Amino acid sequence: MEDLSNSDFDYFIIKMKEKNVSNTSIANVIASMKWILTKLQEKGMVFNRLNLLTIKKPRVMKKETNYLTEKEIEQFMDCIKQDMAIRETVKNLRFIAFIIFLLQTGARIGEVLAINIGDIDRQNKEVRVIGKGRKPRTLFLRNETLYWIDQYLSVRKDNEKALFATQDGKSRWQQTDVGRSFRKYKRLSGIKKDFVIHTFRHTFATQYLMKGAGINVVQTALGHSDPVTTLKYYAAAVEKSKVREMINDSHFDFIPKTDHQF
């Protein structure tokens, strides 16, 4: 490793480009390598042919934060409800309770999966979770969220302490299993937009900001330590929504009217 040089990183980038690897993936590998090499330097390893300060990562285009509109949320939820109308099961009741929990609190998937039944303070309608960096915060629950949690718990026949458990009730529900249910209903919903389950967290934040919630309020709800982080993710999405509203403003009434229904 002491023989590593900057040209090795250049060669790596060229080879990855030839294989059509994305700039994001290449940048992630380089960032990881620079972190490892920095730690080795701190422990005394010498790299005579390497200057970490001059290693450049490929430019990564900033993606817009993706979120679901109110109509798309209804579309997704209706898909689950249609499944439940045929037959209510532990599986679909668990999933609808889980999705409602995500949409109403903006919590991370891992935070919700770590909650135990006994963690919920029903008197104050809140639950404490441990977020990134082991930072605790409080999630506040609506009556409707508690209703769906109770619907799910009422059909469980196990003693598992986890709020969301496997179907056999022997262990805590895992993120990979959540993904399987999510992909099923995403496909059935017919929503054309590409989104993942983490998008529900972005949806919570964006929808609240568009409805006038202060950045500090949303920052606290999401568990961000710095409001700049919240702004970085959601400012562009909110501004884009405002532009969409502006297009329908009376300022544009000079455009000739039509009887055609779009």
PyMOL commands that set and color helices and strands:
alter all, ss='L'
color gray80, all
select helices_A, chain A and resi 6-18+23-42+52-54+70-86+90-105+109-113+117-119+132-134+143-154+175-189+199-210+215-222+227-247+250-254
alter helices_A, ss='H'
color red, helices_A
select strands_A, chain A and resi 120-121+126-130+136-140
alter strands_A, ss='S'
color yellow, strands_A
deselect
rebuild
show_as cartoon
